[in-house]
Amino acid sequence: MTTVAPATRRAVLAPRRPVRASTQRPRPPLRVAPAGTTSAGATQARARRGRAGAALVLVTVFALVTVVLFHVMLASGQLHLDRLNLRIGRAQREYEQLRLETSRLASPERILQEAQRLGLAVPTEPARYLPVPDAPPLSADGNQTANTLEDWTKVKSHLGDQQP
C-alpha cells in the first residue's frame, strides 16, 4: 500500500491598499435593528412605489377593458350593417322584379291581348269631343289650356251624380 501525502497549498492574498485617514470619515458602529423597525423615508418610498405600481396596474386594466369594449361595439355595429346590407339587397331584388313585372304588364301587346279577351275592339273612327254647355271654347290653335279652377264650377253642375 502506498500512502499519499496531503497536498500543501498556500493561499496567496492580494496586498491591501493603504487606507488614507484624511479622506474617510469615522463610521458609527453597526448594530442589528429590531424586527419591524425601518426608517420613515424607506417606508414612505416603499409606499410610493406600491401606490405607483397599483396605479399602473389599474390604468393598464382600464385600457384593456376599454379596448375590449370598443372592439365589441365595432363588432356589433358591423353585424348591424351586415343585416342592413342584406335587407337592402333583398329590397333591390324585389324592386327589380316588380319593375320587370310592371313593364311586362304595361306592354302594348299584353294590353291588346287583355282587351280582346274582355271583348273590346280598337275603334274604327277617331275620338270625338263631347260638348259641355257653358264651357269655354277651345282655341283655334290648340295651345291654350283650360283654367280648371274657373271652368270646374261651370262644368260641375252638368255632371250631376256621375262624379266618382
Secondary structure as UniProt FT lines:
FT   TURN            21..23
FT   TURN            35..36
FT   HELIX           40..105
FT   HELIX           108..117
FT   TURN            118..119
FT   TURN            133..134
FT   HELIX           148..159
FT   HELIX           160..162
//
